[in-house]
Amino acid sequence: MANNLTPFDPFREALRLSPLRSIEEFMRDFPMAQSLRGIDTERQIRIDVQETDQAYLVKADMPGFKKEDIKIAVEGSVVSISATIQGQDEQAVGDTVYSERYSGSQYRSFSLPQEVDDDKTEAKYLDGVLHLTLPKKPGGARKQITVQ
């Protein structure tokens, strides 16, 4: 008879009422959940922007790309970075050759607080990181507006 007894746990009910538990149960029972699990979200180019008095310094993580495949466009204060990659890997195992083709692209666009002098913009690609120096356009100082 003693084997049928369940020890009393005062926190069991509180753990069962976890607010995240209902979300997990909902997602598990969601009809599209199985089909959505296989979808990879497209990665966005990660950037760091540093501002000096004269320019914006941008570092963009772009591993695996060739510098010839990277395109940069500057229009006013909007900077766009895009890149494409295509290739084929082959691996021989005995008499069998396995081949895999791949392709992909990434795109990132962002606005800066001040217009960029696109004639003096510099770009370098080193060890998978794109370094941009975006000089500020003369006379394009930020205006402070007072709210009345």
Chimera marker file (.cmm) of the C-alpha trace (Angstrom):
<marker_set name="trace">
<marker id="1" x="0.000" y="0.000" z="0.000" r="1" g="1" b="0" radius="0.5"/>
<marker id="2" x="2.839" y="2.415" z="0.750" r="1" g="1" b="0" radius="0.5"/>
<marker id="3" x="4.099" y="2.120" z="-2.844" r="1" g="1" b="0" radius="0.5"/>
<marker id="4" x="0.975" y="3.873" z="-4.177" r="1" g="1" b="0" radius="0.5"/>
<marker id="5" x="1.565" y="7.068" z="-2.210" r="1" g="1" b="0" radius="0.5"/>
<marker id="6" x="2.863" y="10.167" z="-3.972" r="1" g="1" b="0" radius="0.5"/>
<marker id="7" x="5.006" y="12.562" z="-1.932" r="1" g="1" b="0" radius="0.5"/>
<marker id="8" x="3.519" y="16.023" z="-1.494" r="1" g="1" b="0" radius="0.5"/>
<marker id="9" x="5.393" y="18.748" z="-3.396" r="1" g="1" b="0" radius="0.5"/>
<marker id="10" x="4.102" y="22.264" z="-2.610" r="1" g="1" b="0" radius="0.5"/>
<marker id="11" x="5.842" y="23.772" z="-5.693" r="1" g="1" b="0" radius="0.5"/>
<marker id="12" x="4.546" y="21.273" z="-8.238" r="1" g="1" b="0" radius="0.5"/>
<marker id="13" x="1.397" y="23.278" z="-8.971" r="1" g="1" b="0" radius="0.5"/>
<marker id="14" x="3.366" y="26.538" z="-9.304" r="1" g="1" b="0" radius="0.5"/>
<marker id="15" x="5.740" y="24.993" z="-11.837" r="1" g="1" b="0" radius="0.5"/>
<marker id="16" x="2.820" y="23.619" z="-13.797" r="1" g="1" b="0" radius="0.5"/>
<marker id="17" x="1.427" y="27.165" z="-14.137" r="1" g="1" b="0" radius="0.5"/>
<marker id="18" x="4.588" y="28.551" z="-15.777" r="1" g="1" b="0" radius="0.5"/>
<marker id="19" x="3.604" y="31.304" z="-18.239" r="1" g="1" b="0" radius="0.5"/>
<marker id="20" x="5.978" y="29.948" z="-20.903" r="1" g="1" b="0" radius="0.5"/>
<marker id="21" x="4.574" y="26.448" z="-20.641" r="1" g="1" b="0" radius="0.5"/>
<marker id="22" x="1.350" y="27.438" z="-22.381" r="1" g="1" b="0" radius="0.5"/>
<marker id="23" x="3.300" y="29.011" z="-25.260" r="1" g="1" b="0" radius="0.5"/>
<marker id="24" x="5.391" y="25.858" z="-25.657" r="1" g="1" b="0" radius="0.5"/>
<marker id="25" x="2.241" y="23.728" z="-25.676" r="1" g="1" b="0" radius="0.5"/>
<marker id="26" x="0.593" y="26.046" z="-28.216" r="1" g="1" b="0" radius="0.5"/>
<marker id="27" x="3.595" y="25.876" z="-30.555" r="1" g="1" b="0" radius="0.5"/>
<marker id="28" x="3.797" y="22.103" z="-30.198" r="1" g="1" b="0" radius="0.5"/>
<marker id="29" x="0.119" y="21.766" z="-31.160" r="1" g="1" b="0" radius="0.5"/>
<marker id="30" x="0.215" y="24.499" z="-33.850" r="1" g="1" b="0" radius="0.5"/>
<marker id="31" x="-0.681" y="22.860" z="-37.202" r="1" g="1" b="0" radius="0.5"/>
<marker id="32" x="2.115" y="24.586" z="-39.170" r="1" g="1" b="0" radius="0.5"/>
<marker id="33" x="4.849" y="24.002" z="-36.576" r="1" g="1" b="0" radius="0.5"/>
<marker id="34" x="6.197" y="20.846" z="-38.214" r="1" g="1" b="0" radius="0.5"/>
<marker id="35" x="6.536" y="22.452" z="-41.639" r="1" g="1" b="0" radius="0.5"/>
<marker id="36" x="8.072" y="25.666" z="-40.261" r="1" g="1" b="0" radius="0.5"/>
<marker id="37" x="10.854" y="23.868" z="-38.358" r="1" g="1" b="0" radius="0.5"/>
<marker id="38" x="12.744" y="23.096" z="-41.570" r="1" g="1" b="0" radius="0.5"/>
<marker id="39" x="12.831" y="26.685" z="-42.796" r="1" g="1" b="0" radius="0.5"/>
<marker id="40" x="16.103" y="28.514" z="-42.261" r="1" g="1" b="0" radius="0.5"/>
<marker id="41" x="15.785" y="32.217" z="-41.724" r="1" g="1" b="0" radius="0.5"/>
<marker id="42" x="18.027" y="34.294" z="-43.935" r="1" g="1" b="0" radius="0.5"/>
<marker id="43" x="20.936" y="35.707" z="-42.042" r="1" g="1" b="0" radius="0.5"/>
<marker id="44" x="21.449" y="39.425" z="-42.198" r="1" g="1" b="0" radius="0.5"/>
<marker id="45" x="24.878" y="41.016" z="-42.489" r="1" g="1" b="0" radius="0.5"/>
<marker id="46" x="25.978" y="42.043" z="-38.998" r="1" g="1" b="0" radius="0.5"/>
<marker id="47" x="27.437" y="45.539" z="-38.775" r="1" g="1" b="0" radius="0.5"/>
<marker id="48" x="29.109" y="47.824" z="-36.254" r="1" g="1" b="0" radius="0.5"/>
<marker id="49" x="28.947" y="51.580" z="-36.865" r="1" g="1" b="0" radius="0.5"/>
<marker id="50" x="31.248" y="54.030" z="-35.147" r="1" g="1" b="0" radius="0.5"/>
<marker id="51" x="30.935" y="57.783" z="-35.623" r="1" g="1" b="0" radius="0.5"/>
<marker id="52" x="33.768" y="60.303" z="-35.543" r="1" g="1" b="0" radius="0.5"/>
<marker id="53" x="33.641" y="64.040" z="-36.275" r="1" g="1" b="0" radius="0.5"/>
<marker id="54" x="34.669" y="63.451" z="-39.890" r="1" g="1" b="0" radius="0.5"/>
<marker id="55" x="33.260" y="60.040" z="-40.848" r="1" g="1" b="0" radius="0.5"/>
<marker id="56" x="31.303" y="56.899" z="-40.076" r="1" g="1" b="0" radius="0.5"/>
<marker id="57" x="33.375" y="53.738" z="-39.693" r="1" g="1" b="0" radius="0.5"/>
<marker id="58" x="31.479" y="50.563" z="-40.519" r="1" g="1" b="0" radius="0.5"/>
<marker id="59" x="32.581" y="46.969" z="-39.975" r="1" g="1" b="0" radius="0.5"/>
<marker id="60" x="30.434" y="44.311" z="-41.645" r="1" g="1" b="0" radius="0.5"/>
<marker id="61" x="30.902" y="40.589" z="-40.966" r="1" g="1" b="0" radius="0.5"/>
<marker id="62" x="30.884" y="38.838" z="-44.351" r="1" g="1" b="0" radius="0.5"/>
<marker id="63" x="32.836" y="35.577" z="-44.052" r="1" g="1" b="0" radius="0.5"/>
<marker id="64" x="33.168" y="33.335" z="-47.094" r="1" g="1" b="0" radius="0.5"/>
<marker id="65" x="32.663" y="36.010" z="-49.725" r="1" g="1" b="0" radius="0.5"/>
<marker id="66" x="35.196" y="37.187" z="-52.301" r="1" g="1" b="0" radius="0.5"/>
<marker id="67" x="35.784" y="40.931" z="-52.479" r="1" g="1" b="0" radius="0.5"/>
<marker id="68" x="34.734" y="40.857" z="-56.156" r="1" g="1" b="0" radius="0.5"/>
<marker id="69" x="31.279" y="39.607" z="-55.135" r="1" g="1" b="0" radius="0.5"/>
<marker id="70" x="30.577" y="42.471" z="-52.684" r="1" g="1" b="0" radius="0.5"/>
<marker id="71" x="28.691" y="45.535" z="-53.903" r="1" g="1" b="0" radius="0.5"/>
<marker id="72" x="28.297" y="48.781" z="-51.955" r="1" g="1" b="0" radius="0.5"/>
<marker id="73" x="25.928" y="51.615" z="-52.855" r="1" g="1" b="0" radius="0.5"/>
<marker id="74" x="25.693" y="54.998" z="-51.141" r="1" g="1" b="0" radius="0.5"/>
<marker id="75" x="22.825" y="57.401" z="-51.807" r="1" g="1" b="0" radius="0.5"/>
<marker id="76" x="22.767" y="60.393" z="-49.494" r="1" g="1" b="0" radius="0.5"/>
<marker id="77" x="22.648" y="58.905" z="-46.016" r="1" g="1" b="0" radius="0.5"/>
<marker id="78" x="21.527" y="55.406" z="-47.082" r="1" g="1" b="0" radius="0.5"/>
<marker id="79" x="24.185" y="52.698" z="-47.373" r="1" g="1" b="0" radius="0.5"/>
<marker id="80" x="23.443" y="49.347" z="-49.028" r="1" g="1" b="0" radius="0.5"/>
<marker id="81" x="25.711" y="46.306" z="-48.930" r="1" g="1" b="0" radius="0.5"/>
<marker id="82" x="25.009" y="43.183" z="-50.980" r="1" g="1" b="0" radius="0.5"/>
<marker id="83" x="26.970" y="40.074" z="-51.849" r="1" g="1" b="0" radius="0.5"/>
<marker id="84" x="26.429" y="36.826" z="-53.704" r="1" g="1" b="0" radius="0.5"/>
<marker id="85" x="28.235" y="33.536" z="-53.417" r="1" g="1" b="0" radius="0.5"/>
<marker id="86" x="28.223" y="30.543" z="-55.746" r="1" g="1" b="0" radius="0.5"/>
<marker id="87" x="30.369" y="27.483" z="-55.755" r="1" g="1" b="0" radius="0.5"/>
<marker id="88" x="30.703" y="23.764" z="-55.964" r="1" g="1" b="0" radius="0.5"/>
<marker id="89" x="32.410" y="21.325" z="-53.624" r="1" g="1" b="0" radius="0.5"/>
<marker id="90" x="33.605" y="17.964" z="-54.857" r="1" g="1" b="0" radius="0.5"/>
<marker id="91" x="34.801" y="15.088" z="-52.752" r="1" g="1" b="0" radius="0.5"/>
<marker id="92" x="36.088" y="11.781" z="-54.068" r="1" g="1" b="0" radius="0.5"/>
<marker id="93" x="35.570" y="8.617" z="-52.027" r="1" g="1" b="0" radius="0.5"/>
<marker id="94" x="37.035" y="5.676" z="-53.905" r="1" g="1" b="0" radius="0.5"/>
<marker id="95" x="35.509" y="5.657" z="-57.388" r="1" g="1" b="0" radius="0.5"/>
<marker id="96" x="32.552" y="7.804" z="-56.328" r="1" g="1" b="0" radius="0.5"/>
<marker id="97" x="32.634" y="11.596" z="-56.619" r="1" g="1" b="0" radius="0.5"/>
<marker id="98" x="30.228" y="13.582" z="-54.470" r="1" g="1" b="0" radius="0.5"/>
<marker id="99" x="29.420" y="17.048" z="-55.703" r="1" g="1" b="0" radius="0.5"/>
<marker id="100" x="27.460" y="19.768" z="-53.957" r="1" g="1" b="0" radius="0.5"/>
<marker id="101" x="26.535" y="23.117" z="-55.448" r="1" g="1" b="0" radius="0.5"/>
<marker id="102" x="25.652" y="26.096" z="-53.349" r="1" g="1" b="0" radius="0.5"/>
<marker id="103" x="24.588" y="29.665" z="-53.883" r="1" g="1" b="0" radius="0.5"/>
<marker id="104" x="23.306" y="32.459" z="-51.737" r="1" g="1" b="0" radius="0.5"/>
<marker id="105" x="23.101" y="36.167" z="-51.257" r="1" g="1" b="0" radius="0.5"/>
<marker id="106" x="22.989" y="38.629" z="-48.415" r="1" g="1" b="0" radius="0.5"/>
<marker id="107" x="21.757" y="42.198" z="-48.330" r="1" g="1" b="0" radius="0.5"/>
<marker id="108" x="21.783" y="44.939" z="-45.729" r="1" g="1" b="0" radius="0.5"/>
<marker id="109" x="20.698" y="48.557" z="-46.002" r="1" g="1" b="0" radius="0.5"/>
<marker id="110" x="20.810" y="51.187" z="-43.285" r="1" g="1" b="0" radius="0.5"/>
<marker id="111" x="20.490" y="54.942" z="-42.834" r="1" g="1" b="0" radius="0.5"/>
<marker id="112" x="23.009" y="57.221" z="-41.179" r="1" g="1" b="0" radius="0.5"/>
<marker id="113" x="22.137" y="60.486" z="-39.410" r="1" g="1" b="0" radius="0.5"/>
<marker id="114" x="24.120" y="62.575" z="-41.921" r="1" g="1" b="0" radius="0.5"/>
<marker id="115" x="24.745" y="62.385" z="-45.669" r="1" g="1" b="0" radius="0.5"/>
<marker id="116" x="27.898" y="60.636" z="-46.853" r="1" g="1" b="0" radius="0.5"/>
<marker id="117" x="30.432" y="62.023" z="-49.325" r="1" g="1" b="0" radius="0.5"/>
<marker id="118" x="30.350" y="59.075" z="-51.725" r="1" g="1" b="0" radius="0.5"/>
<marker id="119" x="33.350" y="60.347" z="-53.739" r="1" g="1" b="0" radius="0.5"/>
<marker id="120" x="35.656" y="59.872" z="-50.732" r="1" g="1" b="0" radius="0.5"/>
<marker id="121" x="34.208" y="56.575" z="-49.477" r="1" g="1" b="0" radius="0.5"/>
<marker id="122" x="36.759" y="53.797" z="-48.922" r="1" g="1" b="0" radius="0.5"/>
<marker id="123" x="36.167" y="50.041" z="-48.669" r="1" g="1" b="0" radius="0.5"/>
<marker id="124" x="38.559" y="47.260" z="-47.647" r="1" g="1" b="0" radius="0.5"/>
<marker id="125" x="37.829" y="43.556" z="-47.215" r="1" g="1" b="0" radius="0.5"/>
<marker id="126" x="40.128" y="41.693" z="-44.845" r="1" g="1" b="0" radius="0.5"/>
<marker id="127" x="39.683" y="38.296" z="-43.135" r="1" g="1" b="0" radius="0.5"/>
<marker id="128" x="35.931" y="38.132" z="-43.782" r="1" g="1" b="0" radius="0.5"/>
<marker id="129" x="35.244" y="41.651" z="-42.507" r="1" g="1" b="0" radius="0.5"/>
<marker id="130" x="34.293" y="44.564" z="-44.754" r="1" g="1" b="0" radius="0.5"/>
<marker id="131" x="35.687" y="47.895" z="-43.475" r="1" g="1" b="0" radius="0.5"/>
<marker id="132" x="33.976" y="51.041" z="-44.766" r="1" g="1" b="0" radius="0.5"/>
<marker id="133" x="35.091" y="54.595" z="-44.181" r="1" g="1" b="0" radius="0.5"/>
<marker id="134" x="32.178" y="56.879" z="-45.013" r="1" g="1" b="0" radius="0.5"/>
<marker id="135" x="33.217" y="60.566" z="-44.771" r="1" g="1" b="0" radius="0.5"/>
<marker id="136" x="30.477" y="62.983" z="-43.806" r="1" g="1" b="0" radius="0.5"/>
<marker id="137" x="29.413" y="65.456" z="-46.455" r="1" g="1" b="0" radius="0.5"/>
<marker id="138" x="30.614" y="68.995" z="-45.626" r="1" g="1" b="0" radius="0.5"/>
<marker id="139" x="27.890" y="71.359" z="-44.505" r="1" g="1" b="0" radius="0.5"/>
<marker id="140" x="25.598" y="68.548" z="-43.581" r="1" g="1" b="0" radius="0.5"/>
<marker id="141" x="25.793" y="69.025" z="-39.834" r="1" g="1" b="0" radius="0.5"/>
<marker id="142" x="22.948" y="67.674" z="-37.749" r="1" g="1" b="0" radius="0.5"/>
<marker id="143" x="20.376" y="70.226" z="-36.750" r="1" g="1" b="0" radius="0.5"/>
<marker id="144" x="18.968" y="70.208" z="-33.249" r="1" g="1" b="0" radius="0.5"/>
<marker id="145" x="15.277" y="71.045" z="-33.239" r="1" g="1" b="0" radius="0.5"/>
<marker id="146" x="13.657" y="72.377" z="-30.098" r="1" g="1" b="0" radius="0.5"/>
<marker id="147" x="10.183" y="71.083" z="-29.353" r="1" g="1" b="0" radius="0.5"/>
<marker id="148" x="7.808" y="73.874" z="-28.376" r="1" g="1" b="0" radius="0.5"/>
<link id1="1" id2="2" r="1" g="1" b="0" radius="0.2"/>
<link id1="2" id2="3" r="1" g="1" b="0" radius="0.2"/>
<link id1="3" id2="4" r="1" g="1" b="0" radius="0.2"/>
<link id1="4" id2="5" r="1" g="1" b="0" radius="0.2"/>
<link id1="5" id2="6" r="1" g="1" b="0" radius="0.2"/>
<link id1="6" id2="7" r="1" g="1" b="0" radius="0.2"/>
<link id1="7" id2="8" r="1" g="1" b="0" radius="0.2"/>
<link id1="8" id2="9" r="1" g="1" b="0" radius="0.2"/>
<link id1="9" id2="10" r="1" g="1" b="0" radius="0.2"/>
<link id1="10" id2="11" r="1" g="1" b="0" radius="0.2"/>
<link id1="11" id2="12" r="1" g="1" b="0" radius="0.2"/>
<link id1="12" id2="13" r="1" g="1" b="0" radius="0.2"/>
<link id1="13" id2="14" r="1" g="1" b="0" radius="0.2"/>
<link id1="14" id2="15" r="1" g="1" b="0" radius="0.2"/>
<link id1="15" id2="16" r="1" g="1" b="0" radius="0.2"/>
<link id1="16" id2="17" r="1" g="1" b="0" radius="0.2"/>
<link id1="17" id2="18" r="1" g="1" b="0" radius="0.2"/>
<link id1="18" id2="19" r="1" g="1" b="0" radius="0.2"/>
<link id1="19" id2="20" r="1" g="1" b="0" radius="0.2"/>
<link id1="20" id2="21" r="1" g="1" b="0" radius="0.2"/>
<link id1="21" id2="22" r="1" g="1" b="0" radius="0.2"/>
<link id1="22" id2="23" r="1" g="1" b="0" radius="0.2"/>
<link id1="23" id2="24" r="1" g="1" b="0" radius="0.2"/>
<link id1="24" id2="25" r="1" g="1" b="0" radius="0.2"/>
<link id1="25" id2="26" r="1" g="1" b="0" radius="0.2"/>
<link id1="26" id2="27" r="1" g="1" b="0" radius="0.2"/>
<link id1="27" id2="28" r="1" g="1" b="0" radius="0.2"/>
<link id1="28" id2="29" r="1" g="1" b="0" radius="0.2"/>
<link id1="29" id2="30" r="1" g="1" b="0" radius="0.2"/>
<link id1="30" id2="31" r="1" g="1" b="0" radius="0.2"/>
<link id1="31" id2="32" r="1" g="1" b="0" radius="0.2"/>
<link id1="32" id2="33" r="1" g="1" b="0" radius="0.2"/>
<link id1="33" id2="34" r="1" g="1" b="0" radius="0.2"/>
<link id1="34" id2="35" r="1" g="1" b="0" radius="0.2"/>
<link id1="35" id2="36" r="1" g="1" b="0" radius="0.2"/>
<link id1="36" id2="37" r="1" g="1" b="0" radius="0.2"/>
<link id1="37" id2="38" r="1" g="1" b="0" radius="0.2"/>
<link id1="38" id2="39" r="1" g="1" b="0" radius="0.2"/>
<link id1="39" id2="40" r="1" g="1" b="0" radius="0.2"/>
<link id1="40" id2="41" r="1" g="1" b="0" radius="0.2"/>
<link id1="41" id2="42" r="1" g="1" b="0" radius="0.2"/>
<link id1="42" id2="43" r="1" g="1" b="0" radius="0.2"/>
<link id1="43" id2="44" r="1" g="1" b="0" radius="0.2"/>
<link id1="44" id2="45" r="1" g="1" b="0" radius="0.2"/>
<link id1="45" id2="46" r="1" g="1" b="0" radius="0.2"/>
<link id1="46" id2="47" r="1" g="1" b="0" radius="0.2"/>
<link id1="47" id2="48" r="1" g="1" b="0" radius="0.2"/>
<link id1="48" id2="49" r="1" g="1" b="0" radius="0.2"/>
<link id1="49" id2="50" r="1" g="1" b="0" radius="0.2"/>
<link id1="50" id2="51" r="1" g="1" b="0" radius="0.2"/>
<link id1="51" id2="52" r="1" g="1" b="0" radius="0.2"/>
<link id1="52" id2="53" r="1" g="1" b="0" radius="0.2"/>
<link id1="53" id2="54" r="1" g="1" b="0" radius="0.2"/>
<link id1="54" id2="55" r="1" g="1" b="0" radius="0.2"/>
<link id1="55" id2="56" r="1" g="1" b="0" radius="0.2"/>
<link id1="56" id2="57" r="1" g="1" b="0" radius="0.2"/>
<link id1="57" id2="58" r="1" g="1" b="0" radius="0.2"/>
<link id1="58" id2="59" r="1" g="1" b="0" radius="0.2"/>
<link id1="59" id2="60" r="1" g="1" b="0" radius="0.2"/>
<link id1="60" id2="61" r="1" g="1" b="0" radius="0.2"/>
<link id1="61" id2="62" r="1" g="1" b="0" radius="0.2"/>
<link id1="62" id2="63" r="1" g="1" b="0" radius="0.2"/>
<link id1="63" id2="64" r="1" g="1" b="0" radius="0.2"/>
<link id1="64" id2="65" r="1" g="1" b="0" radius="0.2"/>
<link id1="65" id2="66" r="1" g="1" b="0" radius="0.2"/>
<link id1="66" id2="67" r="1" g="1" b="0" radius="0.2"/>
<link id1="67" id2="68" r="1" g="1" b="0" radius="0.2"/>
<link id1="68" id2="69" r="1" g="1" b="0" radius="0.2"/>
<link id1="69" id2="70" r="1" g="1" b="0" radius="0.2"/>
<link id1="70" id2="71" r="1" g="1" b="0" radius="0.2"/>
<link id1="71" id2="72" r="1" g="1" b="0" radius="0.2"/>
<link id1="72" id2="73" r="1" g="1" b="0" radius="0.2"/>
<link id1="73" id2="74" r="1" g="1" b="0" radius="0.2"/>
<link id1="74" id2="75" r="1" g="1" b="0" radius="0.2"/>
<link id1="75" id2="76" r="1" g="1" b="0" radius="0.2"/>
<link id1="76" id2="77" r="1" g="1" b="0" radius="0.2"/>
<link id1="77" id2="78" r="1" g="1" b="0" radius="0.2"/>
<link id1="78" id2="79" r="1" g="1" b="0" radius="0.2"/>
<link id1="79" id2="80" r="1" g="1" b="0" radius="0.2"/>
<link id1="80" id2="81" r="1" g="1" b="0" radius="0.2"/>
<link id1="81" id2="82" r="1" g="1" b="0" radius="0.2"/>
<link id1="82" id2="83" r="1" g="1" b="0" radius="0.2"/>
<link id1="83" id2="84" r="1" g="1" b="0" radius="0.2"/>
<link id1="84" id2="85" r="1" g="1" b="0" radius="0.2"/>
<link id1="85" id2="86" r="1" g="1" b="0" radius="0.2"/>
<link id1="86" id2="87" r="1" g="1" b="0" radius="0.2"/>
<link id1="87" id2="88" r="1" g="1" b="0" radius="0.2"/>
<link id1="88" id2="89" r="1" g="1" b="0" radius="0.2"/>
<link id1="89" id2="90" r="1" g="1" b="0" radius="0.2"/>
<link id1="90" id2="91" r="1" g="1" b="0" radius="0.2"/>
<link id1="91" id2="92" r="1" g="1" b="0" radius="0.2"/>
<link id1="92" id2="93" r="1" g="1" b="0" radius="0.2"/>
<link id1="93" id2="94" r="1" g="1" b="0" radius="0.2"/>
<link id1="94" id2="95" r="1" g="1" b="0" radius="0.2"/>
<link id1="95" id2="96" r="1" g="1" b="0" radius="0.2"/>
<link id1="96" id2="97" r="1" g="1" b="0" radius="0.2"/>
<link id1="97" id2="98" r="1" g="1" b="0" radius="0.2"/>
<link id1="98" id2="99" r="1" g="1" b="0" radius="0.2"/>
<link id1="99" id2="100" r="1" g="1" b="0" radius="0.2"/>
<link id1="100" id2="101" r="1" g="1" b="0" radius="0.2"/>
<link id1="101" id2="102" r="1" g="1" b="0" radius="0.2"/>
<link id1="102" id2="103" r="1" g="1" b="0" radius="0.2"/>
<link id1="103" id2="104" r="1" g="1" b="0" radius="0.2"/>
<link id1="104" id2="105" r="1" g="1" b="0" radius="0.2"/>
<link id1="105" id2="106" r="1" g="1" b="0" radius="0.2"/>
<link id1="106" id2="107" r="1" g="1" b="0" radius="0.2"/>
<link id1="107" id2="108" r="1" g="1" b="0" radius="0.2"/>
<link id1="108" id2="109" r="1" g="1" b="0" radius="0.2"/>
<link id1="109" id2="110" r="1" g="1" b="0" radius="0.2"/>
<link id1="110" id2="111" r="1" g="1" b="0" radius="0.2"/>
<link id1="111" id2="112" r="1" g="1" b="0" radius="0.2"/>
<link id1="112" id2="113" r="1" g="1" b="0" radius="0.2"/>
<link id1="113" id2="114" r="1" g="1" b="0" radius="0.2"/>
<link id1="114" id2="115" r="1" g="1" b="0" radius="0.2"/>
<link id1="115" id2="116" r="1" g="1" b="0" radius="0.2"/>
<link id1="116" id2="117" r="1" g="1" b="0" radius="0.2"/>
<link id1="117" id2="118" r="1" g="1" b="0" radius="0.2"/>
<link id1="118" id2="119" r="1" g="1" b="0" radius="0.2"/>
<link id1="119" id2="120" r="1" g="1" b="0" radius="0.2"/>
<link id1="120" id2="121" r="1" g="1" b="0" radius="0.2"/>
<link id1="121" id2="122" r="1" g="1" b="0" radius="0.2"/>
<link id1="122" id2="123" r="1" g="1" b="0" radius="0.2"/>
<link id1="123" id2="124" r="1" g="1" b="0" radius="0.2"/>
<link id1="124" id2="125" r="1" g="1" b="0" radius="0.2"/>
<link id1="125" id2="126" r="1" g="1" b="0" radius="0.2"/>
<link id1="126" id2="127" r="1" g="1" b="0" radius="0.2"/>
<link id1="127" id2="128" r="1" g="1" b="0" radius="0.2"/>
<link id1="128" id2="129" r="1" g="1" b="0" radius="0.2"/>
<link id1="129" id2="130" r="1" g="1" b="0" radius="0.2"/>
<link id1="130" id2="131" r="1" g="1" b="0" radius="0.2"/>
<link id1="131" id2="132" r="1" g="1" b="0" radius="0.2"/>
<link id1="132" id2="133" r="1" g="1" b="0" radius="0.2"/>
<link id1="133" id2="134" r="1" g="1" b="0" radius="0.2"/>
<link id1="134" id2="135" r="1" g="1" b="0" radius="0.2"/>
<link id1="135" id2="136" r="1" g="1" b="0" radius="0.2"/>
<link id1="136" id2="137" r="1" g="1" b="0" radius="0.2"/>
<link id1="137" id2="138" r="1" g="1" b="0" radius="0.2"/>
<link id1="138" id2="139" r="1" g="1" b="0" radius="0.2"/>
<link id1="139" id2="140" r="1" g="1" b="0" radius="0.2"/>
<link id1="140" id2="141" r="1" g="1" b="0" radius="0.2"/>
<link id1="141" id2="142" r="1" g="1" b="0" radius="0.2"/>
<link id1="142" id2="143" r="1" g="1" b="0" radius="0.2"/>
<link id1="143" id2="144" r="1" g="1" b="0" radius="0.2"/>
<link id1="144" id2="145" r="1" g="1" b="0" radius="0.2"/>
<link id1="145" id2="146" r="1" g="1" b="0" radius="0.2"/>
<link id1="146" id2="147" r="1" g="1" b="0" radius="0.2"/>
<link id1="147" id2="148" r="1" g="1" b="0" radius="0.2"/>
</marker_set>
